[in-house]
């Protein structure tokens, strides 16, 4: 029963991350700002991560390669913020 609940919550988290990514892509297209496009890609990576957690058994969440996907997403967010701050100083 717990495994089904983890699968449900992981799927919902993945769906929410993809919905947020689509919002950032749309807003980035309207404003032509790189920050929103990079945020969109970061949330796509997080959505893929949660989808993989839901598809695989919950015990595999502790595997290192799933954390690498999360690390990639957070590094993208940091890069986006640093890029935005550097470009606003010019």
PyMOL Python script that loads the backbone (N, CA, C, O; Angstrom):
from pymol import cmd

cmd.read_pdbstr("""\
ATOM      1  N   UNK A   1       0.819  -1.185   0.000  1.00  0.00           N
ATOM      2  CA  UNK A   1       0.000   0.000   0.000  1.00  0.00           C
ATOM      3  C   UNK A   1       0.868   1.257   0.000  1.00  0.00           C
ATOM      4  O   UNK A   1       0.572   2.214  -0.716  1.00  0.00           O
ATOM      5  N   UNK A   2       1.927   1.262   0.789  1.00  0.00           N
ATOM      6  CA  UNK A   2       2.817   2.422   0.846  1.00  0.00           C
ATOM      7  C   UNK A   2       3.486   2.634  -0.514  1.00  0.00           C
ATOM      8  O   UNK A   2       3.677   3.773  -0.940  1.00  0.00           O
ATOM      9  N   UNK A   3       3.839   1.543  -1.192  1.00  0.00           N
ATOM     10  CA  UNK A   3       4.494   1.667  -2.494  1.00  0.00           C
ATOM     11  C   UNK A   3       3.572   2.338  -3.511  1.00  0.00           C
ATOM     12  O   UNK A   3       4.031   3.136  -4.328  1.00  0.00           O
ATOM     13  N   UNK A   4       2.283   2.023  -3.470  1.00  0.00           N
ATOM     14  CA  UNK A   4       1.322   2.672  -4.362  1.00  0.00           C
ATOM     15  C   UNK A   4       1.191   4.157  -4.046  1.00  0.00           C
ATOM     16  O   UNK A   4       1.066   4.981  -4.952  1.00  0.00           O
ATOM     17  N   UNK A   5       1.220   4.493  -2.770  1.00  0.00           N
ATOM     18  CA  UNK A   5       1.125   5.892  -2.372  1.00  0.00           C
ATOM     19  C   UNK A   5       2.347   6.679  -2.829  1.00  0.00           C
ATOM     20  O   UNK A   5       2.222   7.812  -3.295  1.00  0.00           O
ATOM     21  N   UNK A   6       3.517   6.086  -2.699  1.00  0.00           N
ATOM     22  CA  UNK A   6       4.745   6.740  -3.159  1.00  0.00           C
ATOM     23  C   UNK A   6       4.697   6.937  -4.669  1.00  0.00           C
ATOM     24  O   UNK A   6       5.116   7.978  -5.174  1.00  0.00           O
ATOM     25  N   UNK A   7       4.190   5.947  -5.387  1.00  0.00           N
ATOM     26  CA  UNK A   7       4.057   6.061  -6.837  1.00  0.00           C
ATOM     27  C   UNK A   7       3.091   7.183  -7.207  1.00  0.00           C
ATOM     28  O   UNK A   7       3.355   7.949  -8.134  1.00  0.00           O
ATOM     29  N   UNK A   8       1.991   7.282  -6.501  1.00  0.00           N
ATOM     30  CA  UNK A   8       1.011   8.337  -6.764  1.00  0.00           C
ATOM     31  C   UNK A   8       1.599   9.719  -6.492  1.00  0.00           C
ATOM     32  O   UNK A   8       1.445  10.628  -7.307  1.00  0.00           O
ATOM     33  N   UNK A   9       2.255   9.880  -5.378  1.00  0.00           N
ATOM     34  CA  UNK A   9       2.828  11.181  -5.025  1.00  0.00           C
ATOM     35  C   UNK A   9       3.966  11.550  -5.979  1.00  0.00           C
ATOM     36  O   UNK A   9       4.111  12.715  -6.349  1.00  0.00           O
ATOM     37  N   UNK A  10       4.764  10.577  -6.374  1.00  0.00           N
ATOM     38  CA  UNK A  10       5.842  10.843  -7.327  1.00  0.00           C
ATOM     39  C   UNK A  10       5.281  11.266  -8.678  1.00  0.00           C
ATOM     40  O   UNK A  10       5.803  12.181  -9.315  1.00  0.00           O
ATOM     41  N   UNK A  11       4.227  10.606  -9.109  1.00  0.00           N
ATOM     42  CA  UNK A  11       3.590  10.991 -10.367  1.00  0.00           C
ATOM     43  C   UNK A  11       2.999  12.384 -10.311  1.00  0.00           C
ATOM     44  O   UNK A  11       3.119  13.154 -11.264  1.00  0.00           O
ATOM     45  N   UNK A  12       2.365  12.706  -9.202  1.00  0.00           N
ATOM     46  CA  UNK A  12       1.790  14.050  -9.040  1.00  0.00           C
ATOM     47  C   UNK A  12       2.884  15.111  -9.000  1.00  0.00           C
ATOM     48  O   UNK A  12       2.723  16.192  -9.566  1.00  0.00           O
ATOM     49  N   UNK A  13       3.987  14.808  -8.338  1.00  0.00           N
ATOM     50  CA  UNK A  13       5.109  15.754  -8.290  1.00  0.00           C
ATOM     51  C   UNK A  13       5.726  15.945  -9.674  1.00  0.00           C
ATOM     52  O   UNK A  13       6.079  17.060 -10.056  1.00  0.00           O
ATOM     53  N   UNK A  14       5.850  14.862 -10.412  1.00  0.00           N
ATOM     54  CA  UNK A  14       6.377  14.958 -11.780  1.00  0.00           C
ATOM     55  C   UNK A  14       5.467  15.773 -12.673  1.00  0.00           C
ATOM     56  O   UNK A  14       5.941  16.597 -13.456  1.00  0.00           O
ATOM     57  N   UNK A  15       4.150  15.551 -12.566  1.00  0.00           N
ATOM     58  CA  UNK A  15       3.190  16.314 -13.352  1.00  0.00           C
ATOM     59  C   UNK A  15       3.235  17.798 -12.989  1.00  0.00           C
ATOM     60  O   UNK A  15       3.163  18.655 -13.869  1.00  0.00           O
ATOM     61  N   UNK A  16       3.351  18.100 -11.710  1.00  0.00           N
ATOM     62  CA  UNK A  16       3.432  19.498 -11.279  1.00  0.00           C
ATOM     63  C   UNK A  16       4.705  20.152 -11.807  1.00  0.00           C
ATOM     64  O   UNK A  16       4.672  21.306 -12.234  1.00  0.00           O
ATOM     65  N   UNK A  17       5.827  19.432 -11.786  1.00  0.00           N
ATOM     66  CA  UNK A  17       7.089  19.992 -12.283  1.00  0.00           C
ATOM     67  C   UNK A  17       7.013  20.260 -13.782  1.00  0.00           C
ATOM     68  O   UNK A  17       7.524  21.276 -14.253  1.00  0.00           O
ATOM     69  N   UNK A  18       6.389  19.369 -14.531  1.00  0.00           N
ATOM     70  CA  UNK A  18       6.244  19.579 -15.969  1.00  0.00           C
ATOM     71  C   UNK A  18       5.305  20.755 -16.250  1.00  0.00           C
ATOM     72  O   UNK A  18       5.551  21.530 -17.175  1.00  0.00           O
ATOM     73  N   UNK A  19       4.236  20.896 -15.468  1.00  0.00           N
ATOM     74  CA  UNK A  19       3.328  22.035 -15.638  1.00  0.00           C
ATOM     75  C   UNK A  19       4.052  23.351 -15.349  1.00  0.00           C
ATOM     76  O   UNK A  19       3.848  24.338 -16.055  1.00  0.00           O
ATOM     77  N   UNK A  20       4.880  23.368 -14.334  1.00  0.00           N
ATOM     78  CA  UNK A  20       5.664  24.564 -14.019  1.00  0.00           C
ATOM     79  C   UNK A  20       6.650  24.853 -15.139  1.00  0.00           C
ATOM     80  O   UNK A  20       6.856  26.011 -15.504  1.00  0.00           O
ATOM     81  N   UNK A  21       7.265  23.802 -15.690  1.00  0.00           N
ATOM     82  CA  UNK A  21       8.205  23.980 -16.803  1.00  0.00           C
ATOM     83  C   UNK A  21       7.501  24.607 -18.008  1.00  0.00           C
ATOM     84  O   UNK A  21       8.040  25.517 -18.638  1.00  0.00           O
ATOM     85  N   UNK A  22       6.304  24.123 -18.327  1.00  0.00           N
ATOM     86  CA  UNK A  22       5.561  24.696 -19.449  1.00  0.00           C
ATOM     87  C   UNK A  22       5.229  26.165 -19.211  1.00  0.00           C
ATOM     88  O   UNK A  22       5.271  26.975 -20.137  1.00  0.00           O
ATOM     89  N   UNK A  23       4.900  26.506 -17.970  1.00  0.00           N
ATOM     90  CA  UNK A  23       4.642  27.906 -17.635  1.00  0.00           C
ATOM     91  C   UNK A  23       5.893  28.753 -17.854  1.00  0.00           C
ATOM     92  O   UNK A  23       5.817  29.840 -18.427  1.00  0.00           O
ATOM     93  N   UNK A  24       7.039  28.256 -17.401  1.00  0.00           N
ATOM     94  CA  UNK A  24       8.286  29.009 -17.583  1.00  0.00           C
ATOM     95  C   UNK A  24       8.641  29.138 -19.062  1.00  0.00           C
ATOM     96  O   UNK A  24       9.110  30.194 -19.488  1.00  0.00           O
ATOM     97  N   UNK A  25       8.429  28.088 -19.851  1.00  0.00           N
ATOM     98  CA  UNK A  25       8.707  28.180 -21.285  1.00  0.00           C
ATOM     99  C   UNK A  25       7.817  29.212 -21.961  1.00  0.00           C
ATOM    100  O   UNK A  25       8.280  29.983 -22.801  1.00  0.00           O
ATOM    101  N   UNK A  26       6.547  29.225 -21.597  1.00  0.00           N
ATOM    102  CA  UNK A  26       5.629  30.201 -22.181  1.00  0.00           C
ATOM    103  C   UNK A  26       6.003  31.627 -21.785  1.00  0.00           C
ATOM    104  O   UNK A  26       6.034  32.529 -22.623  1.00  0.00           O
ATOM    105  N   UNK A  27       6.283  31.814 -20.515  1.00  0.00           N
ATOM    106  CA  UNK A  27       6.648  33.148 -20.053  1.00  0.00           C
ATOM    107  C   UNK A  27       7.989  33.578 -20.643  1.00  0.00           C
ATOM    108  O   UNK A  27       8.183  34.754 -20.951  1.00  0.00           O
ATOM    109  N   UNK A  28       8.913  32.632 -20.802  1.00  0.00           N
ATOM    110  CA  UNK A  28      10.203  32.952 -21.416  1.00  0.00           C
ATOM    111  C   UNK A  28      10.068  33.335 -22.874  1.00  0.00           C
ATOM    112  O   UNK A  28      10.795  34.197 -23.367  1.00  0.00           O
ATOM    113  N   UNK A  29       9.125  32.687 -23.572  1.00  0.00           N
ATOM    114  CA  UNK A  29       8.898  33.030 -24.975  1.00  0.00           C
ATOM    115  C   UNK A  29       8.315  34.433 -25.095  1.00  0.00           C
ATOM    116  O   UNK A  29       8.676  35.185 -26.000  1.00  0.00           O
ATOM    117  N   UNK A  30       7.414  34.785 -24.181  1.00  0.00           N
ATOM    118  CA  UNK A  30       6.797  36.110 -24.223  1.00  0.00           C
ATOM    119  C   UNK A  30       7.781  37.208 -23.845  1.00  0.00           C
ATOM    120  O   UNK A  30       7.790  38.271 -24.466  1.00  0.00           O
ATOM    121  N   UNK A  31       8.606  36.964 -22.837  1.00  0.00           N
ATOM    122  CA  UNK A  31       9.527  38.005 -22.367  1.00  0.00           C
ATOM    123  C   UNK A  31      10.889  37.948 -23.041  1.00  0.00           C
ATOM    124  O   UNK A  31      11.679  38.884 -22.915  1.00  0.00           O
ATOM    125  N   UNK A  32      11.177  36.860 -23.757  1.00  0.00           N
ATOM    126  CA  UNK A  32      12.469  36.645 -24.418  1.00  0.00           C
ATOM    127  C   UNK A  32      13.632  36.735 -23.415  1.00  0.00           C
ATOM    128  O   UNK A  32      14.678  37.317 -23.700  1.00  0.00           O
ATOM    129  N   UNK A  33      13.416  36.148 -22.251  1.00  0.00           N
ATOM    130  CA  UNK A  33      14.429  36.148 -21.195  1.00  0.00           C
ATOM    131  C   UNK A  33      14.965  34.727 -21.010  1.00  0.00           C
ATOM    132  O   UNK A  33      14.202  33.776 -20.843  1.00  0.00           O
ATOM    133  N   UNK A  34      16.292  34.607 -21.043  1.00  0.00           N
ATOM    134  CA  UNK A  34      16.936  33.305 -20.902  1.00  0.00           C
ATOM    135  C   UNK A  34      16.675  32.667 -19.550  1.00  0.00           C
ATOM    136  O   UNK A  34      16.645  31.441 -19.447  1.00  0.00           O
ATOM    137  N   UNK A  35      16.489  33.455 -18.529  1.00  0.00           N
ATOM    138  CA  UNK A  35      16.270  32.944 -17.172  1.00  0.00           C
ATOM    139  C   UNK A  35      15.102  31.967 -17.141  1.00  0.00           C
ATOM    140  O   UNK A  35      15.200  30.899 -16.538  1.00  0.00           O
ATOM    141  N   UNK A  36      14.010  32.325 -17.781  1.00  0.00           N
ATOM    142  CA  UNK A  36      12.823  31.485 -17.740  1.00  0.00           C
ATOM    143  C   UNK A  36      12.998  30.204 -18.547  1.00  0.00           C
ATOM    144  O   UNK A  36      12.464  29.160 -18.173  1.00  0.00           O
ATOM    145  N   UNK A  37      13.732  30.272 -19.640  1.00  0.00           N
ATOM    146  CA  UNK A  37      13.998  29.062 -20.419  1.00  0.00           C
ATOM    147  C   UNK A  37      14.862  28.081 -19.621  1.00  0.00           C
ATOM    148  O   UNK A  37      14.610  26.876 -19.631  1.00  0.00           O
ATOM    149  N   UNK A  38      15.865  28.592 -18.942  1.00  0.00           N
ATOM    150  CA  UNK A  38      16.728  27.711 -18.140  1.00  0.00           C
ATOM    151  C   UNK A  38      15.944  27.132 -16.965  1.00  0.00           C
ATOM    152  O   UNK A  38      16.112  25.960 -16.628  1.00  0.00           O
ATOM    153  N   UNK A  39      15.092  27.941 -16.340  1.00  0.00           N
ATOM    154  CA  UNK A  39      14.236  27.422 -15.274  1.00  0.00           C
ATOM    155  C   UNK A  39      13.309  26.330 -15.814  1.00  0.00           C
ATOM    156  O   UNK A  39      13.058  25.335 -15.134  1.00  0.00           O
ATOM    157  N   UNK A  40      12.805  26.516 -17.026  1.00  0.00           N
ATOM    158  CA  UNK A  40      11.956  25.504 -17.635  1.00  0.00           C
ATOM    159  C   UNK A  40      12.681  24.185 -17.808  1.00  0.00           C
ATOM    160  O   UNK A  40      12.121  23.126 -17.523  1.00  0.00           O
ATOM    161  N   UNK A  41      13.925  24.236 -18.274  1.00  0.00           N
ATOM    162  CA  UNK A  41      14.707  23.006 -18.434  1.00  0.00           C
ATOM    163  C   UNK A  41      15.014  22.361 -17.090  1.00  0.00           C
ATOM    164  O   UNK A  41      15.035  21.135 -16.974  1.00  0.00           O
ATOM    165  N   UNK A  42      15.250  23.183 -16.077  1.00  0.00           N
ATOM    166  CA  UNK A  42      15.507  22.631 -14.740  1.00  0.00           C
ATOM    167  C   UNK A  42      14.274  21.893 -14.218  1.00  0.00           C
ATOM    168  O   UNK A  42      14.395  20.814 -13.637  1.00  0.00           O
ATOM    169  N   UNK A  43      13.108  22.462 -14.421  1.00  0.00           N
ATOM    170  CA  UNK A  43      11.898  21.799 -13.953  1.00  0.00           C
ATOM    171  C   UNK A  43      11.559  20.575 -14.804  1.00  0.00           C
ATOM    172  O   UNK A  43      10.933  19.640 -14.306  1.00  0.00           O
ATOM    173  N   UNK A  44      11.959  20.564 -16.073  1.00  0.00           N
ATOM    174  CA  UNK A  44      11.810  19.341 -16.872  1.00  0.00           C
ATOM    175  C   UNK A  44      12.672  18.227 -16.288  1.00  0.00           C
ATOM    176  O   UNK A  44      12.240  17.077 -16.208  1.00  0.00           O
ATOM    177  N   UNK A  45      13.884  18.570 -15.884  1.00  0.00           N
ATOM    178  CA  UNK A  45      14.761  17.564 -15.269  1.00  0.00           C
ATOM    179  C   UNK A  45      14.175  17.059 -13.955  1.00  0.00           C
ATOM    180  O   UNK A  45      14.228  15.863 -13.672  1.00  0.00           O
ATOM    181  N   UNK A  46      13.620  17.958 -13.157  1.00  0.00           N
ATOM    182  CA  UNK A  46      12.995  17.529 -11.908  1.00  0.00           C
ATOM    183  C   UNK A  46      11.758  16.667 -12.167  1.00  0.00           C
ATOM    184  O   UNK A  46      11.509  15.701 -11.446  1.00  0.00           O
ATOM    185  N   UNK A  47      10.992  17.016 -13.186  1.00  0.00           N
ATOM    186  CA  UNK A  47       9.833  16.203 -13.537  1.00  0.00           C
ATOM    187  C   UNK A  47      10.241  14.809 -13.989  1.00  0.00           C
ATOM    188  O   UNK A  47       9.605  13.820 -13.626  1.00  0.00           O
ATOM    189  N   UNK A  48      11.314  14.735 -14.789  1.00  0.00           N
ATOM    190  CA  UNK A  48      11.824  13.429 -15.210  1.00  0.00           C
ATOM    191  C   UNK A  48      12.314  12.628 -14.014  1.00  0.00           C
ATOM    192  O   UNK A  48      12.123  11.414 -13.948  1.00  0.00           O
ATOM    193  N   UNK A  49      12.946  13.317 -13.071  1.00  0.00           N
ATOM    194  CA  UNK A  49      13.423  12.639 -11.871  1.00  0.00           C
ATOM    195  C   UNK A  49      12.255  12.029 -11.090  1.00  0.00           C
ATOM    196  O   UNK A  49      12.312  10.863 -10.698  1.00  0.00           O
ATOM    197  N   UNK A  50      11.214  12.802 -10.868  1.00  0.00           N
ATOM    198  CA  UNK A  50      10.070  12.288 -10.116  1.00  0.00           C
ATOM    199  C   UNK A  50       9.356  11.188 -10.878  1.00  0.00           C
ATOM    200  O   UNK A  50       8.832  10.252 -10.274  1.00  0.00           O
ATOM    201  N   UNK A  51       9.328  11.292 -12.211  1.00  0.00           N
ATOM    202  CA  UNK A  51       8.717  10.240 -13.004  1.00  0.00           C
ATOM    203  C   UNK A  51       9.502   8.936 -12.855  1.00  0.00           C
ATOM    204  O   UNK A  51       8.915   7.863 -12.716  1.00  0.00           O
ATOM    205  N   UNK A  52      10.829   9.035 -12.884  1.00  0.00           N
ATOM    206  CA  UNK A  52      11.654   7.836 -12.707  1.00  0.00           C
ATOM    207  C   UNK A  52      11.477   7.233 -11.316  1.00  0.00           C
ATOM    208  O   UNK A  52      11.461   6.011 -11.167  1.00  0.00           O
ATOM    209  N   UNK A  53      11.345   8.072 -10.311  1.00  0.00           N
ATOM    210  CA  UNK A  53      11.103   7.561  -8.953  1.00  0.00           C
ATOM    211  C   UNK A  53       9.770   6.826  -8.900  1.00  0.00           C
ATOM    212  O   UNK A  53       9.654   5.798  -8.232  1.00  0.00           O
ATOM    213  N   UNK A  54       8.761   7.347  -9.602  1.00  0.00           N
ATOM    214  CA  UNK A  54       7.460   6.698  -9.608  1.00  0.00           C
ATOM    215  C   UNK A  54       7.448   5.399 -10.395  1.00  0.00           C
ATOM    216  O   UNK A  54       6.784   4.439 -10.003  1.00  0.00           O
ATOM    217  N   UNK A  55       8.177   5.361 -11.502  1.00  0.00           N
ATOM    218  CA  UNK A  55       8.193   4.161 -12.336  1.00  0.00           C
ATOM    219  C   UNK A  55       9.018   3.055 -11.690  1.00  0.00           C
ATOM    220  O   UNK A  55       8.621   1.890 -11.687  1.00  0.00           O
ATOM    221  N   UNK A  56      10.160   3.429 -11.148  1.00  0.00           N
ATOM    222  CA  UNK A  56      11.002   2.451 -10.475  1.00  0.00           C
ATOM    223  C   UNK A  56      10.472   2.245  -9.062  1.00  0.00           C
ATOM    224  O   UNK A  56       9.615   2.999  -8.602  1.00  0.00           O
ATOM    225  N   UNK A  57      10.959   1.269  -8.404  1.00  0.00           N
ATOM    226  CA  UNK A  57      10.486   1.039  -7.034  1.00  0.00           C
ATOM    227  C   UNK A  57      11.015   2.137  -6.119  1.00  0.00           C
ATOM    228  O   UNK A  57      12.081   2.691  -6.388  1.00  0.00           O
ATOM    229  N   UNK A  58      10.302   2.465  -5.046  1.00  0.00           N
ATOM    230  CA  UNK A  58      10.724   3.550  -4.165  1.00  0.00           C
ATOM    231  C   UNK A  58      12.100   3.332  -3.536  1.00  0.00           C
ATOM    232  O   UNK A  58      12.768   4.298  -3.166  1.00  0.00           O
ATOM    233  N   UNK A  59      12.525   2.091  -3.414  1.00  0.00           N
ATOM    234  CA  UNK A  59      13.828   1.844  -2.816  1.00  0.00           C
ATOM    235  C   UNK A  59      14.961   2.315  -3.714  1.00  0.00           C
ATOM    236  O   UNK A  59      16.079   2.508  -3.237  1.00  0.00           O
ATOM    237  N   UNK A  60      14.696   2.506  -5.009  1.00  0.00           N
ATOM    238  CA  UNK A  60      15.758   2.943  -5.919  1.00  0.00           C
ATOM    239  C   UNK A  60      16.011   4.437  -5.835  1.00  0.00           C
ATOM    240  O   UNK A  60      16.930   4.946  -6.476  1.00  0.00           O
ATOM    241  N   UNK A  61      15.206   5.150  -5.050  1.00  0.00           N
ATOM    242  CA  UNK A  61      15.406   6.593  -4.937  1.00  0.00           C
ATOM    243  C   UNK A  61      16.772   6.911  -4.328  1.00  0.00           C
ATOM    244  O   UNK A  61      17.326   7.984  -4.565  1.00  0.00           O
ATOM    245  N   UNK A  62      17.301   5.997  -3.562  1.00  0.00           N
ATOM    246  CA  UNK A  62      18.593   6.231  -2.924  1.00  0.00           C
ATOM    247  C   UNK A  62      19.759   6.007  -3.884  1.00  0.00           C
ATOM    248  O   UNK A  62      20.907   6.264  -3.522  1.00  0.00           O
ATOM    249  N   UNK A  63      19.487   5.533  -5.096  1.00  0.00           N
ATOM    250  CA  UNK A  63      20.567   5.315  -6.054  1.00  0.00           C
ATOM    251  C   UNK A  63      21.149   6.652  -6.492  1.00  0.00           C
ATOM    252  O   UNK A  63      20.430   7.643  -6.625  1.00  0.00           O
ATOM    253  N   UNK A  64      22.434   6.668  -6.710  1.00  0.00           N
ATOM    254  CA  UNK A  64      23.159   7.918  -6.965  1.00  0.00           C
ATOM    255  C   UNK A  64      22.741   8.596  -8.257  1.00  0.00           C
ATOM    256  O   UNK A  64      22.724   9.826  -8.314  1.00  0.00           O
ATOM    257  N   UNK A  65      22.406   7.853  -9.284  1.00  0.00           N
ATOM    258  CA  UNK A  65      22.107   8.507 -10.553  1.00  0.00           C
ATOM    259  C   UNK A  65      20.819   9.308 -10.506  1.00  0.00           C
ATOM    260  O   UNK A  65      20.655  10.241 -11.293  1.00  0.00           O
ATOM    261  N   UNK A  66      19.904   8.977  -9.614  1.00  0.00           N
ATOM    262  CA  UNK A  66      18.717   9.810  -9.461  1.00  0.00           C
ATOM    263  C   UNK A  66      19.074  11.141  -8.799  1.00  0.00           C
ATOM    264  O   UNK A  66      18.480  12.175  -9.103  1.00  0.00           O
ATOM    265  N   UNK A  67      20.034  11.104  -7.907  1.00  0.00           N
ATOM    266  CA  UNK A  67      20.491  12.348  -7.288  1.00  0.00           C
ATOM    267  C   UNK A  67      21.276  13.202  -8.266  1.00  0.00           C
ATOM    268  O   UNK A  67      21.299  14.426  -8.135  1.00  0.00           O
ATOM    269  N   UNK A  68      21.912  12.587  -9.233  1.00  0.00           N
ATOM    270  CA  UNK A  68      22.647  13.342 -10.252  1.00  0.00           C
ATOM    271  C   UNK A  68      21.665  14.165 -11.094  1.00  0.00           C
ATOM    272  O   UNK A  68      21.969  15.297 -11.470  1.00  0.00           O
ATOM    273  N   UNK A  69      20.496  13.601 -11.387  1.00  0.00           N
ATOM    274  CA  UNK A  69      19.482  14.348 -12.142  1.00  0.00           C
ATOM    275  C   UNK A  69      19.024  15.567 -11.340  1.00  0.00           C
ATOM    276  O   UNK A  69      18.882  16.658 -11.892  1.00  0.00           O
ATOM    277  N   UNK A  70      18.797  15.382 -10.047  1.00  0.00           N
ATOM    278  CA  UNK A  70      18.410  16.520  -9.187  1.00  0.00           C
ATOM    279  C   UNK A  70      19.531  17.550  -9.113  1.00  0.00           C
ATOM    280  O   UNK A  70      19.280  18.753  -9.183  1.00  0.00           O
ATOM    281  N   UNK A  71      20.753  17.083  -8.974  1.00  0.00           N
ATOM    282  CA  UNK A  71      21.898  17.994  -8.928  1.00  0.00           C
ATOM    283  C   UNK A  71      21.977  18.811 -10.206  1.00  0.00           C
ATOM    284  O   UNK A  71      22.217  20.017 -10.159  1.00  0.00           O
ATOM    285  N   UNK A  72      21.778  18.161 -11.349  1.00  0.00           N
ATOM    286  CA  UNK A  72      21.782  18.862 -12.632  1.00  0.00           C
ATOM    287  C   UNK A  72      20.720  19.953 -12.664  1.00  0.00           C
ATOM    288  O   UNK A  72      20.981  21.057 -13.142  1.00  0.00           O
ATOM    289  N   UNK A  73      19.525  19.655 -12.160  1.00  0.00           N
ATOM    290  CA  UNK A  73      18.446  20.643 -12.154  1.00  0.00           C
ATOM    291  C   UNK A  73      18.795  21.836 -11.268  1.00  0.00           C
ATOM    292  O   UNK A  73      18.561  22.982 -11.653  1.00  0.00           O
ATOM    293  N   UNK A  74      19.347  21.577 -10.096  1.00  0.00           N
ATOM    294  CA  UNK A  74      19.688  22.683  -9.200  1.00  0.00           C
ATOM    295  C   UNK A  74      20.880  23.492  -9.712  1.00  0.00           C
ATOM    296  O   UNK A  74      20.950  24.700  -9.489  1.00  0.00           O
ATOM    297  N   UNK A  75      21.809  22.837 -10.393  1.00  0.00           N
ATOM    298  CA  UNK A  75      22.922  23.572 -11.010  1.00  0.00           C
ATOM    299  C   UNK A  75      22.387  24.464 -12.126  1.00  0.00           C
ATOM    300  O   UNK A  75      22.857  25.590 -12.295  1.00  0.00           O
ATOM    301  N   UNK A  76      21.413  23.978 -12.886  1.00  0.00           N
ATOM    302  CA  UNK A  76      20.799  24.822 -13.913  1.00  0.00           C
ATOM    303  C   UNK A  76      20.155  26.064 -13.305  1.00  0.00           C
ATOM    304  O   UNK A  76      20.267  27.157 -13.860  1.00  0.00           O
ATOM    305  N   UNK A  77      19.487  25.904 -12.174  1.00  0.00           N
ATOM    306  CA  UNK A  77      18.861  27.051 -11.515  1.00  0.00           C
ATOM    307  C   UNK A  77      19.921  28.047 -11.053  1.00  0.00           C
ATOM    308  O   UNK A  77      19.752  29.255 -11.215  1.00  0.00           O
ATOM    309  N   UNK A  78      20.999  27.547 -10.486  1.00  0.00           N
ATOM    310  CA  UNK A  78      22.089  28.437 -10.047  1.00  0.00           C
ATOM    311  C   UNK A  78      22.695  29.158 -11.242  1.00  0.00           C
ATOM    312  O   UNK A  78      22.956  30.359 -11.170  1.00  0.00           O
ATOM    313  N   UNK A  79      22.921  28.448 -12.331  1.00  0.00           N
ATOM    314  CA  UNK A  79      23.475  29.064 -13.541  1.00  0.00           C
ATOM    315  C   UNK A  79      22.541  30.146 -14.063  1.00  0.00           C
ATOM    316  O   UNK A  79      23.002  31.205 -14.489  1.00  0.00           O
ATOM    317  N   UNK A  80      21.243  29.898 -14.035  1.00  0.00           N
ATOM    318  CA  UNK A  80      20.276  30.883 -14.516  1.00  0.00           C
ATOM    319  C   UNK A  80      20.313  32.154 -13.681  1.00  0.00           C
ATOM    320  O   UNK A  80      20.266  33.259 -14.221  1.00  0.00           O
ATOM    321  N   UNK A  81      20.396  31.999 -12.380  1.00  0.00           N
ATOM    322  CA  UNK A  81      20.409  33.174 -11.496  1.00  0.00           C
ATOM    323  C   UNK A  81      21.707  33.958 -11.676  1.00  0.00           C
ATOM    324  O   UNK A  81      21.683  35.186 -11.750  1.00  0.00           O
ATOM    325  N   UNK A  82      22.826  33.264 -11.746  1.00  0.00           N
ATOM    326  CA  UNK A  82      24.117  33.943 -11.948  1.00  0.00           C
ATOM    327  C   UNK A  82      24.134  34.636 -13.304  1.00  0.00           C
ATOM    328  O   UNK A  82      24.605  35.768 -13.409  1.00  0.00           O
ATOM    329  N   UNK A  83      23.631  33.978 -14.338  1.00  0.00           N
ATOM    330  CA  UNK A  83      23.583  34.580 -15.672  1.00  0.00           C
ATOM    331  C   UNK A  83      22.712  35.826 -15.679  1.00  0.00           C
ATOM    332  O   UNK A  83      23.067  36.826 -16.302  1.00  0.00           O
ATOM    333  N   UNK A  84      21.586  35.775 -15.000  1.00  0.00           N
ATOM    334  CA  UNK A  84      20.689  36.935 -14.942  1.00  0.00           C
ATOM    335  C   UNK A  84      21.350  38.103 -14.211  1.00  0.00           C
ATOM    336  O   UNK A  84      21.222  39.253 -14.633  1.00  0.00           O
ATOM    337  N   UNK A  85      22.055  37.813 -13.119  1.00  0.00           N
ATOM    338  CA  UNK A  85      22.725  38.882 -12.363  1.00  0.00           C
ATOM    339  C   UNK A  85      23.879  39.490 -13.146  1.00  0.00           C
ATOM    340  O   UNK A  85      24.114  40.696 -13.060  1.00  0.00           O
ATOM    341  N   UNK A  86      24.596  38.684 -13.900  1.00  0.00           N
ATOM    342  CA  UNK A  86      25.695  39.219 -14.702  1.00  0.00           C
ATOM    343  C   UNK A  86      25.191  40.059 -15.852  1.00  0.00           C
ATOM    344  O   UNK A  86      25.776  41.094 -16.171  1.00  0.00           O
ATOM    345  N   UNK A  87      24.110  39.625 -16.479  1.00  0.00           N
ATOM    346  CA  UNK A  87      23.601  40.366 -17.631  1.00  0.00           C
ATOM    347  C   UNK A  87      22.903  41.665 -17.206  1.00  0.00           C
ATOM    348  O   UNK A  87      22.830  42.607 -17.995  1.00  0.00           O
ATOM    349  N   UNK A  88      22.392  41.727 -15.980  1.00  0.00           N
ATOM    350  CA  UNK A  88      21.726  42.956 -15.535  1.00  0.00           C
ATOM    351  C   UNK A  88      22.729  44.038 -15.141  1.00  0.00           C
ATOM    352  O   UNK A  88      22.377  45.216 -15.081  1.00  0.00           O
ATOM    353  N   UNK A  89      23.973  43.649 -14.872  1.00  0.00           N
ATOM    354  CA  UNK A  89      24.992  44.650 -14.509  1.00  0.00           C
ATOM    355  C   UNK A  89      25.504  45.417 -15.728  1.00  0.00           C
ATOM    356  O   UNK A  89      26.050  46.512 -15.587  1.00  0.00           O
ATOM    357  N   UNK A  90      25.330  44.848 -16.923  1.00  0.00           N
ATOM    358  CA  UNK A  90      25.856  45.489 -18.144  1.00  0.00           C
ATOM    359  C   UNK A  90      25.030  46.631 -18.597  1.00  0.00           C
ATOM    360  O   UNK A  90      25.348  47.262 -19.605  1.00  0.00           O
TER     361      UNK A  90
END
""", "prot")
cmd.dss("prot")
cmd.show_as("cartoon", "prot")
cmd.util.cbc("prot")
cmd.orient("prot")
